[in-house]
């Protein structure tokens, strides 16, 4: 099955890309990362930046105490860095799993982790692609005002459950 054409990364195509990557690669994180990066390399550099901002926005929006508790159980303990990596893994599981976990972290009890519930490198996929396309680091393009507006836009689709905070 060949990948569907995506020319612009927005919140909808971001989740579509996550779904396709999971369908193609399963839980193989190296293959997943490479697949996402290759898809981003097919697009304009701005789309790699969009991906970078969106994944960091979703990662930030999942920085919730109740979810950290769930991560601690799933990962047999969870440090600050481990929780960042857990949120990358959570995003890579797809929109439905991500949104369900923010509404009710106990929903993660039914997810198979294969002993892996951390995915650090997925958070860097946009930057990796941007660097390959331009020779520059995505961090040099960061605009805080634009990023905060994006986070507010992403947040509109999230329903946080009672006790998640």
Order of alpha helices (4+ residues) and beta strands (2+ residues): alpha-alpha-alpha-alpha-alpha-alpha-alpha-alpha
